[in-house]
């Protein structure tokens, strides 16, 4: 059975507290938007798709048992709380896009005189609940497309592949299955996965704590490496491909992902290793021309200087702790989506196709 990081049923929401993994598997209750904001900001839930789903579901929990006399009041509450949720972690675009879509829906429902306030509320709740199901289906498609792209590469030897991934992009970062880790799961399903190498992903250790946890849980052949070992790994082991996720992809293909991704892409380019980004379409921000406009979140220095509340850095040292970096499109082989794999240069045509459909 796959890991379930998000549990939702009829207005009740629980999430697996990822700060406690791998030592403890504990679910915490999200009783509304305030809890949702804190869980996202404090990284008890993380991963761009999961952030959007948990954020929107926390709003559903808030309004589920609340009665509204007027549609205008409901619309105002939806707008205010969605804007608040977007502020929890600004780099991940999924929450912002979901908020925009839901607010547009709320505006249309509020204007429709044939729709009552109770029907407006029910339709809004249903739209959010359907995000869970769609995310799993999208991730499965991403896994299949990514596996096919990797297996069709010229550098595939003996029919099996070795892949490197960074940060966590599995069931713990989505509503299930995962994006980049979903590609690994798809390769394993087809019995073509020889090995997965995952980085520790300092300073928050999502790779060591979360990705390693999922790989062991799924019994996939895997090895954890230090972030600083990537170049030597590519030199000494035959790595078929790098597959990572993303928190935001700009219209030109520039990609914001967990800090350290950029240097892995540079290493991959030097060693002629294909570099893929696996994301749902909701992670592509077609309104942003390039990665230069992406706001990079900076995290507290304590994440660098402490491990399990034990200080590991010299007191008084200054720290710089960006949570993400931006990988230029020129270093990316392909962007894997639920609709297929696209070169960064093809995203413009994809945007036109989506707008016309």
C-alpha positions as CSV (number, residue, x, y, z in Angstrom):
1,X,0.0,0.0,0.0
2,X,1.4,3.4,-1.0
3,X,2.1,6.0,1.7
4,X,-0.8,8.4,2.4
5,X,0.4,11.8,3.4
6,X,-3.0,13.4,3.2
7,X,-6.2,12.0,4.7
8,X,-9.5,13.7,3.9
9,X,-13.1,12.7,4.4
10,X,-16.2,14.8,4.5
11,X,-14.8,18.0,5.8
12,X,-12.1,16.4,8.0
13,X,-8.4,16.7,7.1
14,X,-5.3,15.1,8.6
15,X,-1.7,15.2,7.3
16,X,1.3,13.1,8.0
17,X,3.7,15.4,10.0
18,X,6.8,15.2,7.9
19,X,8.9,17.0,10.5
20,X,8.7,13.8,12.6
21,X,9.8,11.4,9.8
22,X,11.5,9.0,9.7
23,X,11.5,8.5,13.5
24,X,7.7,8.8,14.0
25,X,4.7,8.5,11.7
26,X,2.1,10.8,13.2
27,X,-1.0,12.4,11.6
28,X,-2.1,15.8,12.8
29,X,-5.5,17.4,12.4
30,X,-5.9,20.5,10.2
31,X,-8.9,22.3,11.6
32,X,-8.9,25.2,9.3
33,X,-6.9,27.8,7.3
34,X,-4.8,28.8,10.2
35,X,-3.6,25.2,10.8
36,X,-3.1,24.8,7.0
37,X,-1.0,28.0,6.8
38,X,1.2,26.9,9.7
39,X,1.6,23.3,8.4
40,X,2.7,24.7,5.0
41,X,5.0,27.4,6.3
42,X,6.6,25.1,8.9
43,X,7.1,22.4,6.3
44,X,5.0,19.8,8.1
45,X,3.6,19.4,4.6
46,X,5.8,20.2,1.6
47,X,6.0,19.6,-2.1
48,X,4.3,22.0,-4.5
49,X,1.3,19.8,-5.4
50,X,0.7,18.8,-1.7
51,X,0.9,22.4,-0.6
52,X,-1.9,23.4,-3.0
53,X,-4.1,20.5,-2.0
54,X,-3.6,20.8,1.8
55,X,-4.1,24.6,1.6
56,X,-7.3,24.4,-0.4
57,X,-8.7,21.5,1.7
58,X,-8.0,23.5,4.9
59,X,-10.3,26.2,3.4
60,X,-12.9,23.5,2.8
61,X,-12.6,22.5,6.5
62,X,-13.2,26.1,7.5
63,X,-16.4,26.6,5.5
64,X,-17.7,23.0,5.6
65,X,-20.0,23.5,8.7
66,X,-20.4,27.2,8.3
67,X,-23.7,28.7,7.2
68,X,-23.6,31.8,4.9
69,X,-26.6,34.1,4.4
70,X,-25.2,35.7,1.3
71,X,-23.0,34.6,-1.6
72,X,-21.1,37.9,-1.3
73,X,-20.0,37.0,2.2
74,X,-18.9,33.5,1.1
75,X,-16.9,34.9,-1.9
76,X,-15.2,37.5,0.4
77,X,-14.2,34.8,2.9
78,X,-12.9,32.5,0.1
79,X,-10.8,35.4,-1.4
80,X,-9.3,36.5,1.9
81,X,-8.3,33.0,3.0
82,X,-6.9,31.9,-0.3
83,X,-4.7,35.0,-0.5
84,X,-3.5,34.2,3.1
85,X,-2.7,30.6,2.1
86,X,-0.6,31.8,-0.9
87,X,1.7,33.7,1.5
88,X,2.7,30.6,3.4
89,X,5.4,29.6,0.8
90,X,5.5,32.0,-2.1
91,X,7.9,30.1,-4.4
92,X,5.6,27.2,-5.1
93,X,3.2,28.3,-7.9
94,X,0.6,25.5,-7.5
95,X,-1.1,27.1,-4.5
96,X,-1.3,30.5,-6.3
97,X,-2.7,28.9,-9.5
98,X,-5.2,26.9,-7.5
99,X,-6.2,30.0,-5.6
100,X,-6.7,32.0,-8.8
101,X,-8.8,29.2,-10.4
102,X,-11.0,28.8,-7.3
103,X,-11.5,32.5,-6.9
104,X,-12.6,32.8,-10.5
105,X,-15.0,30.0,-9.9
106,X,-16.3,31.7,-6.7
107,X,-16.8,35.0,-8.6
108,X,-18.7,33.2,-11.4
109,X,-21.0,31.4,-8.9
110,X,-21.6,34.6,-6.9
111,X,-22.8,36.4,-10.1
112,X,-25.1,33.6,-11.2
113,X,-28.6,34.5,-9.9
114,X,-29.8,31.0,-10.5
115,X,-27.4,29.5,-7.9
116,X,-28.2,29.7,-4.2
117,X,-25.6,30.3,-1.5
118,X,-25.7,26.7,-0.4
119,X,-25.3,25.4,-3.9
120,X,-22.3,27.8,-4.4
121,X,-20.7,26.4,-1.3
122,X,-21.3,22.8,-2.3
123,X,-19.9,23.3,-5.8
124,X,-16.8,25.1,-4.4
125,X,-16.2,22.2,-1.9
126,X,-16.6,19.6,-4.6
127,X,-14.1,21.4,-6.9
128,X,-11.5,21.3,-4.2
129,X,-12.2,17.6,-3.3
130,X,-11.7,16.7,-6.9
131,X,-8.2,18.1,-6.8
132,X,-7.1,15.0,-4.7
133,X,-8.3,12.5,-7.4
134,X,-6.9,14.5,-10.3
135,X,-3.4,14.8,-8.7
136,X,-3.1,11.0,-8.3
137,X,-4.1,10.4,-12.0
138,X,-1.8,13.2,-13.2
139,X,1.1,11.7,-11.2
140,X,0.6,8.3,-12.7
141,X,0.7,9.7,-16.2
142,X,3.8,11.7,-15.4
143,X,5.4,8.4,-14.2
144,X,4.6,6.6,-17.4
145,X,5.8,9.4,-19.7
146,X,9.0,9.9,-17.7
147,X,9.8,6.2,-17.7
148,X,9.3,6.0,-21.4
149,X,11.5,9.0,-22.1
150,X,14.3,7.6,-20.0
151,X,14.1,4.1,-21.5
152,X,14.2,5.5,-25.0
153,X,17.6,7.2,-24.4
154,X,20.7,6.2,-26.3
155,X,22.6,5.7,-23.1
156,X,20.4,2.9,-21.6
157,X,22.6,-0.1,-21.1
158,X,21.5,-3.7,-20.7
159,X,17.9,-2.7,-20.6
160,X,18.0,-1.3,-17.0
161,X,18.6,2.2,-15.7
162,X,20.2,4.0,-12.8
163,X,18.7,7.4,-11.9
164,X,19.6,10.2,-9.5
165,X,16.9,12.3,-7.8
166,X,17.1,15.3,-5.4
167,X,14.8,16.3,-2.6
168,X,11.4,14.5,-2.1
169,X,8.9,14.2,-4.9
170,X,6.9,11.1,-4.0
171,X,3.7,10.3,-2.1
172,X,4.8,12.7,0.7
173,X,5.0,15.6,-1.7
174,X,1.7,15.0,-3.6
175,X,-1.6,13.3,-2.9
176,X,-0.1,10.0,-4.0
177,X,2.4,8.2,-6.3
178,X,4.6,11.3,-6.9
179,X,6.2,13.2,-9.8
180,X,9.9,12.4,-10.1
181,X,9.7,9.6,-7.7
182,X,6.6,8.5,-9.6
183,X,8.9,8.0,-12.6
184,X,11.1,5.8,-10.5
185,X,8.1,3.8,-9.4
186,X,7.0,3.4,-13.0
187,X,10.5,2.2,-14.0
188,X,10.3,-0.4,-11.2
189,X,6.8,-1.5,-12.2
190,X,8.2,-2.3,-15.6
191,X,11.2,-4.1,-14.0
192,X,13.6,-1.7,-15.6
193,X,14.9,0.1,-12.5
194,X,18.4,-1.0,-11.5
195,X,19.0,1.6,-8.9
196,X,17.9,5.0,-7.5
197,X,20.4,7.3,-5.9
198,X,18.9,10.0,-3.7
199,X,20.7,13.0,-2.2
200,X,20.4,13.9,1.5
201,X,19.2,17.4,0.4
202,X,20.7,19.6,3.1
203,X,19.9,21.6,5.1
204,X,16.4,20.1,5.7
205,X,17.4,16.6,4.7
206,X,14.2,15.8,2.7
207,X,16.2,13.2,0.8
208,X,17.6,11.5,3.8
209,X,14.4,11.7,5.9
210,X,11.6,11.5,3.3
211,X,12.8,10.1,0.0
212,X,14.9,7.4,1.6
213,X,11.8,6.6,3.8
214,X,9.6,6.1,0.7
215,X,12.3,4.1,-1.2
216,X,12.7,1.7,1.8
217,X,8.9,1.5,2.2
218,X,8.4,0.5,-1.5
219,X,11.4,-1.8,-1.3
220,X,13.1,-0.1,-4.3
221,X,16.9,-0.6,-4.8
222,X,18.3,2.6,-3.6
223,X,21.3,4.4,-2.1
224,X,21.6,7.6,-0.2
225,X,24.5,10.0,-1.0
226,X,25.8,13.2,0.4
227,X,24.9,16.3,-1.7
228,X,28.6,16.9,-2.3
229,X,29.0,13.4,-3.8
230,X,27.0,14.1,-7.0
231,X,29.9,14.9,-9.3
232,X,31.9,11.9,-8.2
233,X,28.9,9.6,-8.5
234,X,28.4,10.7,-12.1
235,X,32.1,10.1,-12.8
236,X,32.3,6.7,-11.3
237,X,28.8,5.1,-11.7
238,X,26.8,5.0,-14.9
239,X,23.9,7.3,-14.2
240,X,21.2,7.0,-16.9
241,X,19.3,10.2,-16.0
242,X,18.6,12.8,-13.4
243,X,14.9,13.2,-12.5
244,X,13.8,16.0,-10.2
245,X,10.6,17.8,-9.4
246,X,9.9,21.6,-9.3
247,X,8.1,24.2,-7.3
248,X,7.7,26.5,-10.3
249,X,8.6,26.3,-14.0
250,X,8.7,29.6,-16.0
251,X,7.3,29.9,-19.5
252,X,10.8,29.5,-21.0
253,X,11.6,26.4,-19.0
254,X,13.7,27.9,-16.3
255,X,12.9,25.8,-13.2
256,X,12.9,26.6,-9.5
257,X,13.5,23.6,-7.3
258,X,15.1,22.7,-4.0
259,X,18.4,24.3,-3.4
260,X,21.2,22.2,-5.0
261,X,19.3,21.3,-8.1
262,X,21.2,23.9,-10.2
263,X,24.6,22.5,-9.4
264,X,23.3,18.9,-10.1
265,X,22.1,20.1,-13.5
266,X,25.6,21.6,-14.2
267,X,27.2,18.3,-13.2
268,X,24.8,16.4,-15.4
269,X,25.6,18.6,-18.4
270,X,29.4,18.1,-17.9
271,X,28.9,14.3,-17.7
272,X,26.4,14.1,-20.6
273,X,23.6,12.8,-18.3
274,X,20.1,13.7,-19.4
275,X,18.3,16.0,-16.9
276,X,14.5,15.8,-16.5
277,X,12.0,17.9,-14.5
278,X,8.8,16.1,-13.6
279,X,5.8,18.3,-12.8
280,X,2.1,18.6,-13.2
281,X,1.0,21.4,-15.5
282,X,-0.1,23.3,-12.5
283,X,3.6,23.8,-11.7
284,X,4.2,25.7,-15.0
285,X,3.7,29.4,-14.7
286,X,3.1,30.5,-18.3
287,X,2.6,34.1,-17.1
288,X,6.2,34.3,-15.9
289,X,8.6,34.8,-18.8
290,X,11.8,33.5,-17.2
291,X,13.2,32.3,-13.9
292,X,14.6,35.7,-13.2
293,X,11.2,36.7,-11.9
294,X,10.8,33.8,-9.5
295,X,10.7,34.8,-5.9
296,X,13.2,32.6,-3.9
297,X,12.1,31.9,-0.4
298,X,14.8,32.3,2.3
299,X,14.5,30.0,5.3
300,X,15.6,30.6,9.0
301,X,19.3,30.1,9.7
302,X,18.4,27.6,12.4
303,X,17.7,25.0,9.7
304,X,21.4,25.2,8.9
305,X,22.9,25.6,12.3
306,X,20.9,23.0,14.2
307,X,20.1,19.3,13.8
308,X,17.4,17.9,16.2
309,X,17.9,21.0,18.4
310,X,21.6,20.4,18.7
311,X,23.8,23.2,17.3
312,X,26.4,22.0,14.7
313,X,27.7,25.4,13.5
314,X,30.0,27.8,15.3
315,X,28.0,30.4,17.3
316,X,28.1,33.9,15.7
317,X,28.6,32.7,12.1
318,X,26.3,34.4,9.5
319,X,24.1,32.1,7.4
320,X,22.4,32.3,4.0
321,X,19.7,29.8,3.5
322,X,17.8,30.0,0.2
323,X,15.2,27.2,0.0
324,X,15.4,27.0,-3.8
325,X,17.6,27.8,-6.8
326,X,16.7,28.3,-10.5
327,X,18.0,25.9,-13.1
328,X,18.3,27.5,-16.6
329,X,16.3,25.9,-19.4
330,X,19.5,25.3,-21.3
331,X,20.5,22.6,-18.8
332,X,17.1,20.7,-19.0
333,X,16.6,17.8,-21.3
334,X,12.9,17.6,-20.9
335,X,10.0,18.6,-18.8
336,X,7.8,15.6,-17.9
337,X,4.0,16.4,-17.5
338,X,0.8,14.5,-17.5
339,X,0.4,15.3,-21.2
340,X,3.9,14.1,-22.2
341,X,7.5,15.2,-22.3
342,X,8.4,18.6,-23.7
343,X,11.7,20.4,-24.4
344,X,11.8,23.8,-22.6
345,X,11.6,25.5,-26.0
346,X,8.2,23.7,-26.7
347,X,6.4,25.2,-23.7
348,X,5.3,28.2,-25.7
349,X,3.4,25.9,-28.1
350,X,2.0,23.9,-25.2
351,X,0.7,27.1,-23.6
352,X,-1.1,28.0,-26.9
353,X,-2.5,24.6,-27.2
354,X,-3.9,24.7,-23.6
355,X,-5.4,28.1,-24.1
356,X,-7.2,27.0,-27.3
357,X,-8.6,23.9,-25.8
